[in-house]
Each structure stands twice: as C-alpha cells, then as structure tokens.
Amino acid sequence: MDVLVNNAGATKVMPLAQTTADGIRVNALAPGPTESQALAAAGLPETTVEQAKQDEADRIS
C-alpha cells in the first residue's frame, strides 16, 4: 500500500509541474518507489509483503 500511495503522489507532481511551466522554469522531483515497513506494520503476512515488492519491481523494470 505504501508504494501505491507514493506512486500516486508522484504521478500528480509531474503533470502539475509541466502545466505550471508556461514560460516559467519549474523544477520537480518524482522519486521512484520507496521501501518502508508500512506493509509489515499493517500486519500483512511476509509472503504478501514480498509479493507486493516483487510486483512493483516487475512493473517498473
């Protein structure tokens, strides 16, 4: 879930920077997925956490 939230936020930053840049220089940073312990802390089984990580890695490869 934490990866999905991060990606959703990043996908909103870039179009905002592009549409705001009407002749004005705008810098934006959209980092890739960030690993955290949020999935494990939510009580998900280790196999589910590892599968979510692998799914995300496959998606961005």
N, CA, C, O and CB atoms as a CASP TS submission, in Angstrom:
PFRMAT TS
TARGET T0000
AUTHOR 0000-0000-0000
METHOD Language model
MODEL 1
PARENT N/A
ATOM      1  N   MET     1       0.814  -1.195   0.000  1.00  0.00           N
ATOM      2  CA  MET     1       0.000   0.000   0.000  1.00  0.00           C
ATOM      3  C   MET     1       0.864   1.269   0.000  1.00  0.00           C
ATOM      4  O   MET     1       0.571   2.218  -0.727  1.00  0.00           O
ATOM      5  CB  MET     1      -0.930  -0.007   1.204  1.00  0.00           C
ATOM      6  N   ASP     2       1.929   1.287   0.814  1.00  0.00           N
ATOM      7  CA  ASP     2       2.768   2.477   0.889  1.00  0.00           C
ATOM      8  C   ASP     2       3.388   2.806  -0.456  1.00  0.00           C
ATOM      9  O   ASP     2       3.551   3.979  -0.792  1.00  0.00           O
ATOM     10  CB  ASP     2       3.857   2.290   1.927  1.00  0.00           C
ATOM     11  N   VAL     3       3.734   1.786  -1.230  1.00  0.00           N
ATOM     12  CA  VAL     3       4.315   2.011  -2.548  1.00  0.00           C
ATOM     13  C   VAL     3       3.270   2.627  -3.469  1.00  0.00           C
ATOM     14  O   VAL     3       3.578   3.533  -4.244  1.00  0.00           O
ATOM     15  CB  VAL     3       4.857   0.690  -3.145  1.00  0.00           C
ATOM     16  N   LEU     4       2.046   2.143  -3.386  1.00  0.00           N
ATOM     17  CA  LEU     4       0.981   2.666  -4.231  1.00  0.00           C
ATOM     18  C   LEU     4       0.688   4.131  -3.927  1.00  0.00           C
ATOM     19  O   LEU     4       0.488   4.931  -4.840  1.00  0.00           O
ATOM     20  CB  LEU     4      -0.280   1.838  -4.057  1.00  0.00           C
ATOM     21  N   VAL     5       0.664   4.475  -2.660  1.00  0.00           N
ATOM     22  CA  VAL     5       0.414   5.862  -2.266  1.00  0.00           C
ATOM     23  C   VAL     5       1.529   6.767  -2.780  1.00  0.00           C
ATOM     24  O   VAL     5       1.259   7.846  -3.307  1.00  0.00           O
ATOM     25  CB  VAL     5       0.292   5.979  -0.731  1.00  0.00           C
ATOM     26  N   ASN     6       2.770   6.334  -2.631  1.00  0.00           N
ATOM     27  CA  ASN     6       3.903   7.115  -3.101  1.00  0.00           C
ATOM     28  C   ASN     6       3.821   7.315  -4.608  1.00  0.00           C
ATOM     29  O   ASN     6       4.023   8.430  -5.089  1.00  0.00           O
ATOM     30  CB  ASN     6       5.221   6.434  -2.722  1.00  0.00           C
ATOM     31  N   ASN     7       3.533   6.264  -5.359  1.00  0.00           N
ATOM     32  CA  ASN     7       3.449   6.371  -6.806  1.00  0.00           C
ATOM     33  C   ASN     7       2.301   7.265  -7.233  1.00  0.00           C
ATOM     34  O   ASN     7       2.429   8.022  -8.194  1.00  0.00           O
ATOM     35  CB  ASN     7       3.295   5.001  -7.425  1.00  0.00           C
ATOM     36  N   ALA     8       1.191   7.185  -6.534  1.00  0.00           N
ATOM     37  CA  ALA     8       0.054   8.037  -6.877  1.00  0.00           C
ATOM     38  C   ALA     8       0.414   9.505  -6.711  1.00  0.00           C
ATOM     39  O   ALA     8       0.031  10.338  -7.532  1.00  0.00           O
ATOM     40  CB  ALA     8      -1.163   7.688  -6.010  1.00  0.00           C
ATOM     41  N   GLY     9       1.139   9.821  -5.662  1.00  0.00           N
ATOM     42  CA  GLY     9       1.566  11.207  -5.450  1.00  0.00           C
ATOM     43  C   GLY     9       2.539  11.669  -6.513  1.00  0.00           C
ATOM     44  O   GLY     9       2.444  12.798  -6.995  1.00  0.00           O
ATOM     45  N   ALA    10       3.474  10.809  -6.884  1.00  0.00           N
ATOM     46  CA  ALA    10       4.474  11.172  -7.891  1.00  0.00           C
ATOM     47  C   ALA    10       3.829  11.400  -9.248  1.00  0.00           C
ATOM     48  O   ALA    10       4.262  12.275  -9.999  1.00  0.00           O
ATOM     49  CB  ALA    10       5.545  10.086  -7.998  1.00  0.00           C
ATOM     50  N   THR    11       2.810  10.634  -9.571  1.00  0.00           N
ATOM     51  CA  THR    11       2.170  10.799 -10.878  1.00  0.00           C
ATOM     52  C   THR    11       1.423  12.117 -10.969  1.00  0.00           C
ATOM     53  O   THR    11       1.164  12.594 -12.074  1.00  0.00           O
ATOM     54  CB  THR    11       1.215   9.647 -11.151  1.00  0.00           C
ATOM     55  N   LYS    12       1.076  12.711  -9.861  1.00  0.00           N
ATOM     56  CA  LYS    12       0.392  14.016  -9.858  1.00  0.00           C
ATOM     57  C   LYS    12       1.367  15.179  -9.922  1.00  0.00           C
ATOM     58  O   LYS    12       1.000  16.258 -10.386  1.00  0.00           O
ATOM     59  CB  LYS    12      -0.473  14.153  -8.618  1.00  0.00           C
ATOM     60  N   VAL    13       2.596  14.990  -9.471  1.00  0.00           N
ATOM     61  CA  VAL    13       3.578  16.072  -9.419  1.00  0.00           C
ATOM     62  C   VAL    13       4.046  16.479 -10.806  1.00  0.00           C
ATOM     63  O   VAL    13       4.102  17.670 -11.112  1.00  0.00           O
ATOM     64  CB  VAL    13       4.771  15.659  -8.577  1.00  0.00           C
ATOM     65  N   MET    14       4.379  15.524 -11.639  1.00  0.00           N
ATOM     66  CA  MET    14       4.959  15.841 -12.943  1.00  0.00           C
ATOM     67  C   MET    14       3.992  16.616 -13.847  1.00  0.00           C
ATOM     68  O   MET    14       4.400  17.631 -14.411  1.00  0.00           O
ATOM     69  CB  MET    14       5.390  14.564 -13.635  1.00  0.00           C
ATOM     70  N   PRO    15       2.736  16.192 -14.015  1.00  0.00           N
ATOM     71  CA  PRO    15       1.828  16.992 -14.846  1.00  0.00           C
ATOM     72  C   PRO    15       1.610  18.403 -14.284  1.00  0.00           C
ATOM     73  O   PRO    15       1.466  19.361 -15.044  1.00  0.00           O
ATOM     74  CB  PRO    15       0.484  16.280 -14.978  1.00  0.00           C
ATOM     75  N   LEU    16       1.588  18.524 -12.972  1.00  0.00           N
ATOM     76  CA  LEU    16       1.429  19.838 -12.359  1.00  0.00           C
ATOM     77  C   LEU    16       2.603  20.734 -12.723  1.00  0.00           C
ATOM     78  O   LEU    16       2.412  21.895 -13.085  1.00  0.00           O
ATOM     79  CB  LEU    16       1.302  19.715 -10.832  1.00  0.00           C
ATOM     80  N   ALA    17       3.810  20.204 -12.630  1.00  0.00           N
ATOM     81  CA  ALA    17       4.995  20.979 -12.972  1.00  0.00           C
ATOM     82  C   ALA    17       4.985  21.338 -14.453  1.00  0.00           C
ATOM     83  O   ALA    17       5.376  22.447 -14.819  1.00  0.00           O
ATOM     84  CB  ALA    17       6.272  20.200 -12.619  1.00  0.00           C
ATOM     85  N   GLN    18       4.550  20.430 -15.302  1.00  0.00           N
ATOM     86  CA  GLN    18       4.528  20.685 -16.737  1.00  0.00           C
ATOM     87  C   GLN    18       3.489  21.737 -17.101  1.00  0.00           C
ATOM     88  O   GLN    18       3.760  22.594 -17.942  1.00  0.00           O
ATOM     89  CB  GLN    18       4.252  19.396 -17.497  1.00  0.00           C
ATOM     90  N   THR    19       2.315  21.698 -16.495  1.00  0.00           N
ATOM     91  CA  THR    19       1.278  22.667 -16.840  1.00  0.00           C
ATOM     92  C   THR    19       1.561  24.029 -16.224  1.00  0.00           C
ATOM     93  O   THR    19       1.126  25.048 -16.760  1.00  0.00           O
ATOM     94  CB  THR    19      -0.085  22.165 -16.386  1.00  0.00           C
ATOM     95  N   THR    20       2.270  24.063 -15.126  1.00  0.00           N
ATOM     96  CA  THR    20       2.612  25.319 -14.475  1.00  0.00           C
ATOM     97  C   THR    20       3.735  26.030 -15.221  1.00  0.00           C
ATOM     98  O   THR    20       3.904  27.241 -15.076  1.00  0.00           O
ATOM     99  CB  THR    20       3.016  25.074 -13.022  1.00  0.00           C
ATOM    100  N   ALA    21       4.491  25.301 -16.004  1.00  0.00           N
ATOM    101  CA  ALA    21       5.701  25.827 -16.622  1.00  0.00           C
ATOM    102  C   ALA    21       5.427  26.625 -17.896  1.00  0.00           C
ATOM    103  O   ALA    21       6.130  26.445 -18.890  1.00  0.00           O
ATOM    104  CB  ALA    21       6.639  24.698 -16.931  1.00  0.00           C
ATOM    105  N   ASP    22       4.445  27.480 -17.889  1.00  0.00           N
ATOM    106  CA  ASP    22       4.130  28.306 -19.055  1.00  0.00           C
ATOM    107  C   ASP    22       5.128  29.462 -19.134  1.00  0.00           C
ATOM    108  O   ASP    22       4.833  30.593 -18.749  1.00  0.00           O
ATOM    109  CB  ASP    22       2.663  28.844 -18.981  1.00  0.00           C
ATOM    110  N   GLY    23       6.319  29.140 -19.647  1.00  0.00           N
ATOM    111  CA  GLY    23       7.363  30.145 -19.753  1.00  0.00           C
ATOM    112  C   GLY    23       8.124  30.381 -18.465  1.00  0.00           C
ATOM    113  O   GLY    23       9.010  31.233 -18.414  1.00  0.00           O
ATOM    114  N   ILE    24       7.790  29.642 -17.434  1.00  0.00           N
ATOM    115  CA  ILE    24       8.443  29.776 -16.134  1.00  0.00           C
ATOM    116  C   ILE    24       9.160  28.467 -15.835  1.00  0.00           C
ATOM    117  O   ILE    24       8.587  27.389 -15.990  1.00  0.00           O
ATOM    118  CB  ILE    24       7.411  30.131 -15.003  1.00  0.00           C
ATOM    119  N   ARG    25      10.402  28.564 -15.410  1.00  0.00           N
ATOM    120  CA  ARG    25      11.142  27.348 -15.067  1.00  0.00           C
ATOM    121  C   ARG    25      10.586  26.760 -13.780  1.00  0.00           C
ATOM    122  O   ARG    25      10.474  27.443 -12.761  1.00  0.00           O
ATOM    123  CB  ARG    25      12.659  27.641 -14.920  1.00  0.00           C
ATOM    124  N   VAL    26      10.241  25.482 -13.847  1.00  0.00           N
ATOM    125  CA  VAL    26       9.709  24.772 -12.687  1.00  0.00           C
ATOM    126  C   VAL    26      10.517  23.498 -12.505  1.00  0.00           C
ATOM    127  O   VAL    26      10.657  22.707 -13.438  1.00  0.00           O
ATOM    128  CB  VAL    26       8.183  24.456 -12.857  1.00  0.00           C
ATOM    129  N   ASN    27      11.039  23.303 -11.330  1.00  0.00           N
ATOM    130  CA  ASN    27      11.760  22.080 -11.017  1.00  0.00           C
ATOM    131  C   ASN    27      10.834  21.138 -10.259  1.00  0.00           C
ATOM    132  O   ASN    27      10.103  21.559  -9.363  1.00  0.00           O
ATOM    133  CB  ASN    27      13.039  22.382 -10.194  1.00  0.00           C
ATOM    134  N   ALA    28      10.872  19.882 -10.621  1.00  0.00           N
ATOM    135  CA  ALA    28      10.046  18.884  -9.937  1.00  0.00           C
ATOM    136  C   ALA    28      10.854  17.603  -9.784  1.00  0.00           C
ATOM    137  O   ALA    28      11.685  17.273 -10.629  1.00  0.00           O
ATOM    138  CB  ALA    28       8.718  18.615 -10.718  1.00  0.00           C
ATOM    139  N   LEU    29      10.604  16.908  -8.724  1.00  0.00           N
ATOM    140  CA  LEU    29      11.271  15.650  -8.447  1.00  0.00           C
ATOM    141  C   LEU    29      10.212  14.594  -8.213  1.00  0.00           C
ATOM    142  O   LEU    29       9.338  14.759  -7.362  1.00  0.00           O
ATOM    143  CB  LEU    29      12.224  15.768  -7.229  1.00  0.00           C
ATOM    144  N   ALA    30      10.287  13.522  -8.958  1.00  0.00           N
ATOM    145  CA  ALA    30       9.347  12.415  -8.784  1.00  0.00           C
ATOM    146  C   ALA    30      10.159  11.144  -8.526  1.00  0.00           C
ATOM    147  O   ALA    30      10.487  10.416  -9.463  1.00  0.00           O
ATOM    148  CB  ALA    30       8.411  12.249 -10.044  1.00  0.00           C
ATOM    149  N   PRO    31      10.482  10.877  -7.264  1.00  0.00           N
ATOM    150  CA  PRO    31      11.294   9.700  -6.961  1.00  0.00           C
ATOM    151  C   PRO    31      10.542   8.408  -7.236  1.00  0.00           C
ATOM    152  O   PRO    31       9.313   8.385  -7.308  1.00  0.00           O
ATOM    153  CB  PRO    31      11.745   9.733  -5.514  1.00  0.00           C
ATOM    154  N   GLY    32      11.288   7.360  -7.383  1.00  0.00           N
ATOM    155  CA  GLY    32      10.695   6.046  -7.587  1.00  0.00           C
ATOM    156  C   GLY    32      10.146   5.488  -6.291  1.00  0.00           C
ATOM    157  O   GLY    32      10.074   6.191  -5.283  1.00  0.00           O
ATOM    158  N   PRO    33       9.763   4.232  -6.317  1.00  0.00           N
ATOM    159  CA  PRO    33       9.204   3.604  -5.120  1.00  0.00           C
ATOM    160  C   PRO    33      10.177   3.649  -3.940  1.00  0.00           C
ATOM    161  O   PRO    33      11.393   3.563  -4.113  1.00  0.00           O
ATOM    162  CB  PRO    33       8.825   2.160  -5.419  1.00  0.00           C
ATOM    163  N   THR    34       9.627   3.783  -2.773  1.00  0.00           N
ATOM    164  CA  THR    34      10.423   3.831  -1.554  1.00  0.00           C
ATOM    165  C   THR    34      10.014   2.666  -0.665  1.00  0.00           C
ATOM    166  O   THR    34       8.833   2.474  -0.375  1.00  0.00           O
ATOM    167  CB  THR    34      10.244   5.191  -0.814  1.00  0.00           C
ATOM    168  N   GLU    35      10.987   1.904  -0.244  1.00  0.00           N
ATOM    169  CA  GLU    35      10.685   0.764   0.620  1.00  0.00           C
ATOM    170  C   GLU    35      10.508   1.237   2.059  1.00  0.00           C
ATOM    171  O   GLU    35      11.299   2.031   2.568  1.00  0.00           O
ATOM    172  CB  GLU    35      11.802  -0.304   0.534  1.00  0.00           C
ATOM    173  N   SER    36       9.470   0.742   2.699  1.00  0.00           N
ATOM    174  CA  SER    36       9.247   1.050   4.109  1.00  0.00           C
ATOM    175  C   SER    36       8.674  -0.186   4.790  1.00  0.00           C
ATOM    176  O   SER    36       8.454  -1.216   4.153  1.00  0.00           O
ATOM    177  CB  SER    36       8.291   2.276   4.279  1.00  0.00           C
ATOM    178  N   GLN    37       8.441  -0.069   6.059  1.00  0.00           N
ATOM    179  CA  GLN    37       7.887  -1.181   6.833  1.00  0.00           C
ATOM    180  C   GLN    37       6.374  -1.085   6.985  1.00  0.00           C
ATOM    181  O   GLN    37       5.788  -1.809   7.790  1.00  0.00           O
ATOM    182  CB  GLN    37       8.532  -1.231   8.203  1.00  0.00           C
ATOM    183  N   ALA    38       5.732  -0.200   6.223  1.00  0.00           N
ATOM    184  CA  ALA    38       4.292   0.033   6.386  1.00  0.00           C
ATOM    185  C   ALA    38       3.463  -1.224   6.130  1.00  0.00           C
ATOM    186  O   ALA    38       2.507  -1.488   6.859  1.00  0.00           O
ATOM    187  CB  ALA    38       3.837   1.138   5.448  1.00  0.00           C
ATOM    188  N   LEU    39       3.812  -1.994   5.117  1.00  0.00           N
ATOM    189  CA  LEU    39       3.035  -3.202   4.825  1.00  0.00           C
ATOM    190  C   LEU    39       3.155  -4.224   5.952  1.00  0.00           C
ATOM    191  O   LEU    39       2.160  -4.818   6.368  1.00  0.00           O
ATOM    192  CB  LEU    39       3.496  -3.826   3.502  1.00  0.00           C
ATOM    193  N   ALA    40       4.361  -4.423   6.436  1.00  0.00           N
ATOM    194  CA  ALA    40       4.560  -5.365   7.542  1.00  0.00           C
ATOM    195  C   ALA    40       3.897  -4.844   8.810  1.00  0.00           C
ATOM    196  O   ALA    40       3.312  -5.613   9.573  1.00  0.00           O
ATOM    197  CB  ALA    40       6.065  -5.608   7.790  1.00  0.00           C
ATOM    198  N   ALA    41       3.989  -3.524   9.033  1.00  0.00           N
ATOM    199  CA  ALA    41       3.377  -2.937  10.234  1.00  0.00           C
ATOM    200  C   ALA    41       1.853  -3.033  10.188  1.00  0.00           C
ATOM    201  O   ALA    41       1.193  -3.024  11.227  1.00  0.00           O
ATOM    202  CB  ALA    41       3.802  -1.470  10.385  1.00  0.00           C
ATOM    203  N   ALA    42       1.304  -3.125   8.984  1.00  0.00           N
ATOM    204  CA  ALA    42      -0.150  -3.263   8.844  1.00  0.00           C
ATOM    205  C   ALA    42      -0.615  -4.680   9.174  1.00  0.00           C
ATOM    206  O   ALA    42      -1.813  -4.964   9.184  1.00  0.00           O
ATOM    207  CB  ALA    42      -0.581  -2.892   7.423  1.00  0.00           C
ATOM    208  N   GLY    43       0.349  -5.566   9.445  1.00  0.00           N
ATOM    209  CA  GLY    43       0.001  -6.928   9.840  1.00  0.00           C
ATOM    210  C   GLY    43      -0.123  -7.891   8.668  1.00  0.00           C
ATOM    211  O   GLY    43      -0.619  -9.005   8.839  1.00  0.00           O
ATOM    212  N   LEU    44       0.316  -7.483   7.481  1.00  0.00           N
ATOM    213  CA  LEU    44       0.244  -8.377   6.333  1.00  0.00           C
ATOM    214  C   LEU    44       1.277  -9.487   6.473  1.00  0.00           C
ATOM    215  O   LEU    44       2.356  -9.262   7.022  1.00  0.00           O
ATOM    216  CB  LEU    44       0.460  -7.599   5.021  1.00  0.00           C
ATOM    217  N   PRO    45       0.964 -10.667   5.989  1.00  0.00           N
ATOM    218  CA  PRO    45       1.930 -11.767   6.052  1.00  0.00           C
ATOM    219  C   PRO    45       3.176 -11.437   5.228  1.00  0.00           C
ATOM    220  O   PRO    45       3.109 -10.696   4.247  1.00  0.00           O
ATOM    221  CB  PRO    45       1.289 -13.079   5.548  1.00  0.00           C
ATOM    222  N   GLU    46       4.299 -11.993   5.637  1.00  0.00           N
ATOM    223  CA  GLU    46       5.575 -11.745   4.957  1.00  0.00           C
ATOM    224  C   GLU    46       5.498 -12.105   3.478  1.00  0.00           C
ATOM    225  O   GLU    46       6.088 -11.418   2.644  1.00  0.00           O
ATOM    226  CB  GLU    46       6.697 -12.539   5.627  1.00  0.00           C
ATOM    227  N   THR    47       4.781 -13.169   3.147  1.00  0.00           N
ATOM    228  CA  THR    47       4.673 -13.572   1.739  1.00  0.00           C
ATOM    229  C   THR    47       3.930 -12.513   0.922  1.00  0.00           C
ATOM    230  O   THR    47       4.279 -12.269  -0.233  1.00  0.00           O
ATOM    231  CB  THR    47       3.952 -14.932   1.624  1.00  0.00           C
ATOM    232  N   THR    48       2.930 -11.894   1.499  1.00  0.00           N
ATOM    233  CA  THR    48       2.184 -10.830   0.819  1.00  0.00           C
ATOM    234  C   THR    48       3.050  -9.602   0.622  1.00  0.00           C
ATOM    235  O   THR    48       3.017  -8.975  -0.437  1.00  0.00           O
ATOM    236  CB  THR    48       0.926 -10.462   1.610  1.00  0.00           C
ATOM    237  N   VAL    49       3.828  -9.256   1.642  1.00  0.00           N
ATOM    238  CA  VAL    49       4.730  -8.106   1.559  1.00  0.00           C
ATOM    239  C   VAL    49       5.759  -8.339   0.459  1.00  0.00           C
ATOM    240  O   VAL    49       6.008  -7.454  -0.359  1.00  0.00           O
ATOM    241  CB  VAL    49       5.433  -7.855   2.919  1.00  0.00           C
ATOM    242  N   GLU    50       6.354  -9.523   0.438  1.00  0.00           N
ATOM    243  CA  GLU    50       7.361  -9.831  -0.583  1.00  0.00           C
ATOM    244  C   GLU    50       6.749  -9.843  -1.976  1.00  0.00           C
ATOM    245  O   GLU    50       7.384  -9.398  -2.932  1.00  0.00           O
ATOM    246  CB  GLU    50       8.022 -11.181  -0.293  1.00  0.00           C
ATOM    247  N   GLN    51       5.528 -10.345  -2.103  1.00  0.00           N
ATOM    248  CA  GLN    51       4.854 -10.362  -3.407  1.00  0.00           C
ATOM    249  C   GLN    51       4.563  -8.940  -3.881  1.00  0.00           C
ATOM    250  O   GLN    51       4.710  -8.648  -5.067  1.00  0.00           O
ATOM    251  CB  GLN    51       3.544 -11.176  -3.331  1.00  0.00           C
ATOM    252  N   ALA    52       4.159  -8.064  -2.986  1.00  0.00           N
ATOM    253  CA  ALA    52       3.901  -6.665  -3.347  1.00  0.00           C
ATOM    254  C   ALA    52       5.187  -5.986  -3.827  1.00  0.00           C
ATOM    255  O   ALA    52       5.170  -5.233  -4.800  1.00  0.00           O
ATOM    256  CB  ALA    52       3.307  -5.894  -2.143  1.00  0.00           C
ATOM    257  N   LYS    53       6.284  -6.255  -3.147  1.00  0.00           N
ATOM    258  CA  LYS    53       7.579  -5.697  -3.557  1.00  0.00           C
ATOM    259  C   LYS    53       7.984  -6.211  -4.938  1.00  0.00           C
ATOM    260  O   LYS    53       8.455  -5.446  -5.780  1.00  0.00           O
ATOM    261  CB  LYS    53       8.666  -6.048  -2.523  1.00  0.00           C
ATOM    262  N   GLN    54       7.798  -7.508  -5.161  1.00  0.00           N
ATOM    263  CA  GLN    54       8.161  -8.093  -6.451  1.00  0.00           C
ATOM    264  C   GLN    54       7.269  -7.557  -7.570  1.00  0.00           C
ATOM    265  O   GLN    54       7.753  -7.274  -8.666  1.00  0.00           O
ATOM    266  CB  GLN    54       8.065  -9.621  -6.389  1.00  0.00           C
ATOM    267  N   ASP    55       5.986  -7.417  -7.301  1.00  0.00           N
ATOM    268  CA  ASP    55       5.062  -6.872  -8.298  1.00  0.00           C
ATOM    269  C   ASP    55       5.475  -5.458  -8.698  1.00  0.00           C
ATOM    270  O   ASP    55       5.439  -5.111  -9.879  1.00  0.00           O
ATOM    271  CB  ASP    55       3.619  -6.872  -7.755  1.00  0.00           C
ATOM    272  N   GLU    56       5.859  -4.653  -7.735  1.00  0.00           N
ATOM    273  CA  GLU    56       6.286  -3.279  -8.020  1.00  0.00           C
ATOM    274  C   GLU    56       7.587  -3.284  -8.803  1.00  0.00           C
ATOM    275  O   GLU    56       7.738  -2.507  -9.746  1.00  0.00           O
ATOM    276  CB  GLU    56       6.453  -2.475  -6.715  1.00  0.00           C
ATOM    277  N   ALA    57       8.520  -4.135  -8.437  1.00  0.00           N
ATOM    278  CA  ALA    57       9.798  -4.217  -9.162  1.00  0.00           C
ATOM    279  C   ALA    57       9.564  -4.646 -10.610  1.00  0.00           C
ATOM    280  O   ALA    57      10.202  -4.123 -11.523  1.00  0.00           O
ATOM    281  CB  ALA    57      10.762  -5.209  -8.461  1.00  0.00           C
ATOM    282  N   ASP    58       8.660  -5.588 -10.820  1.00  0.00           N
ATOM    283  CA  ASP    58       8.336  -6.046 -12.177  1.00  0.00           C
ATOM    284  C   ASP    58       7.677  -4.924 -12.984  1.00  0.00           C
ATOM    285  O   ASP    58       7.928  -4.785 -14.181  1.00  0.00           O
ATOM    286  CB  ASP    58       7.406  -7.283 -12.124  1.00  0.00           C
ATOM    287  N   ARG    59       6.844  -4.135 -12.333  1.00  0.00           N
ATOM    288  CA  ARG    59       6.121  -3.069 -13.008  1.00  0.00           C
ATOM    289  C   ARG    59       7.060  -1.981 -13.520  1.00  0.00           C
ATOM    290  O   ARG    59       6.834  -1.430 -14.597  1.00  0.00           O
ATOM    291  CB  ARG    59       5.095  -2.466 -12.073  1.00  0.00           C
ATOM    292  N   ILE    60       8.105  -1.669 -12.764  1.00  0.00           N
ATOM    293  CA  ILE    60       8.991  -0.568 -13.157  1.00  0.00           C
ATOM    294  C   ILE    60      10.204  -1.030 -13.943  1.00  0.00           C
ATOM    295  O   ILE    60      10.993  -0.200 -14.393  1.00  0.00           O
ATOM    296  CB  ILE    60       9.449   0.178 -11.938  1.00  0.00           C
ATOM    297  N   SER    61      10.373  -2.329 -14.121  1.00  0.00           N
ATOM    298  CA  SER    61      11.531  -2.843 -14.861  1.00  0.00           C
ATOM    299  C   SER    61      11.361  -2.681 -16.348  1.00  0.00           C
ATOM    300  O   SER    61      12.244  -3.062 -17.116  1.00  0.00           O
ATOM    301  CB  SER    61      11.766  -4.301 -14.535  1.00  0.00           C
TER
END
